[in-house]
Amino acid sequence: AELREALARRLPDYAVPATLTVLPALPLGPTGKVDRAALPAPVTPAADDGAPLEGAAAELAALFADILRLDGPPGGDDSFFALGGDSISSIQLVSLARKSGYRVSARQIFEHPTPRALAETLAPRAEATPVESAADDTPAPAPLTPLMHWLRRTPGHWTGFHQSMLVTVPADLTEDRLRTALRHLLDTHDLLRAAVTTDPADGQPHLTPADTVPDPAALLTVVPVGGDETGLREAVDTHSRTAAAELEPEGGQLLRAVWFTPGPGRDGRLLLLVHHLAVDGVSWRILLPDLAHAVATGTPPPRPATSFAHWSAGLYGDPERFAPERDHWSAVAEDPPAPLVPRDAADSPHTPAELRTELPPEITAPLLATTAAAFHARPDELLLAALVHAVGADTPLLVDLESHGRHEELVPGADLSRTVGWFTTQYPVRLDPGSGAIGQDVKHVKDRIAAVPGRGTGYGALRAQAPSGAQIAFNYLGRFTADTPDGHWTPAPESDAVHTGPLPVLLGGHVLDLNASTLDGTGGPVLTVRWTYAADLLGTDRVQALSDRFTAALGELVRRTGEPGFAGHSPGDFAVPLRQEEITELEADHPALDGVLPLTPLQHGLAYHALTETGTGPDVYVVQLELEITGPLEPARIHRAARTVVDRHANLRAGFRRLSTGHLVQYTTADAAPEWTEHDVRERPDALPGLVADDRARRFDPDRPPLLRFTLIRTADDRWRLLFTSHHLLLDGWSAPLFLTDLFDAYAGRPPVRRRPFAEYAHWITNRDRAAAEAAWRTALAGVTSS
């Protein structure tokens, strides 16, 4: 812990190692290079600051470890995303937290990604508001989403379009138990037994669940197999094709299961194949645990709180909901860049070929954790940047991106943590040519995605009848685990995590379709990318070269992550408009930059004085509070409490700078620790007034946060003076008592009082209509004369 703290004082947060393993010597290979395969696996420490986690924070830390396959619970201030989480695994965290009785949203996880910070935002279990269940015993027809409409407009090609998983199942599984479990699965998740029907009232297609559960015997095939892996793979390939051919959406045939039995005493394999209309990448994280539950207990899993029908109707029921986005999407679609291949050729169907690449754990693990944290980026943004880099510096790209689409805030009251269905949205993003520098490409991709309105949800609703013109499609399915104590009900080693059965032809103008996923196995995470392409247009050699450059770009990202100035923030990370060169200037002096806030009107005035009046005399805006404490006091404990409160409130870690562009900014840093000084004047009581006066006279440098400090002076065995000195830029007269309340609550170990972040106020007051406010004040003060 002491070594990590020392490194944290000298390095930016992303460069501080999450774990440290002590070895007597590095293992070397025959050539004298480090033998990476012989290095021991890292062990995640149980805590990061010596303070034990309790209550919700401890439970959340355990959930982090479970989802991210850590060796132990992370520390209270370890970020879910820095540990390897992503937007899809955050949905898993939402589901498990709700199962534990905590009402949490994916947005909360992104805004408060550590166990301690997230726990502080949660209502106690007794206060958690249950979500009204929209799913009931009478399933309603679900309106098709825009992506479903697109798929259905491909007659003759869409009926077998599916996702599948091959999972390991226990050796003692019986056919009766499996059939019963499948029946429970179909009963709980109504979309698995749905059919595409036409509503006679409006003539529109819907997904209509059957009122009764079909006989699972008709959906299950049992296939005895031998013990060799080659024979198993051949059997899986054969029966996958057969099962896909049996799917018929208009006839309600959306699911098939094939159980491969290798004989007594040996774990089998179960192939679950579901039409894409009823499942997406997130759904598998619900289906597999539910099936395991049903097999183990013989009882049905809990029903989802919100049905897919309720969600679809609530999201797409109002055709004008996304009207404000129309201009953005029109501009993207109407001015496409030069295509990879001639459009006339791309717009006709093409038989696909496939290339599969894997990144080993030594690249995948740091890419998803350290590198993603260094760039403040999601894994899919890193992969897209590698694609832009691979294509080259002279070719703009228009890419159709897929998103999981499960943004609960879009339908008030929705709880999708247990809802199975195809929620995916697809939308185009224009990406400018690669700069030749992979680090800059990451920042460019991040900003382009951040500029997409509504995370792409409105595109399909507004332009459902027109293809985007993109010739490349990209989807990252997230992380899956195959590393459990017994390996049961997780992806089998013979297959990818999730396989998307390709359409017999590439459609919609796409000539290249990338599907990526990460599988956590016993040897670590492995990133797999499937390149499905029109071989007659692109050619195998061209796609292989793209894949090679793509893989090399990801390797470069990992290799160079720790270089000064290589990674860092981009403009899209902040709500305050900044140029990339301004961010680079800030990060050069403050590598742990973690936020930029707008200045309030009063802060503008105070900052002007603080930055221009740099004399040596007292600063009238430095405020000193002097507290007299009687009784026993633990200096180290009150010091930790002060650090805890400053860490908790980002605006207390703020600095102020006028950039070389002239832009005045308020920024926050993750490593801003308050200055702490201790004195003992029991033997020289006359020194006390001088210490107090000297502290009051010291000015703060606005560009060296935090602009507050503490001085603890012992005046007698049971008497102390605590000087709390801050700049008025940080705190007003009403805030100081709140700070002191938090300080002594932290000292006593009491749970913190939940307070709204200062950033909300700063953005609110900054975004107010200044002209309207000025007019209101002019009216109110009309006729008033100054005196």
PyMOL commands that set and color helices and strands:
alter all, ss='L'
color gray80, all
select helices_A, chain A and resi 2-10+13-15+36-38+55-68+87-99+106-111+115-121+125-127+146-152+175-188+190-193+216-218+229-246+249-251+276-278+284-297+308-316+323-334+343-346+361-375+379-391+408-410+438-450+453-462+535-538+540-560+571-573+580-589+601-612+635-648+650-653+685-697+735-748+758-766+770-780
alter helices_A, ss='H'
color red, helices_A
select strands_A, chain A and resi 142-143+162-169+194-198+205-209+220-224+255-261+268-275+352-359+397-403+425-431+472-481+499-501+512-521+524-534+593-597+622-630+654-658+664-669+675-680+708-716+719-727
alter strands_A, ss='S'
color yellow, strands_A
deselect
rebuild
show_as cartoon
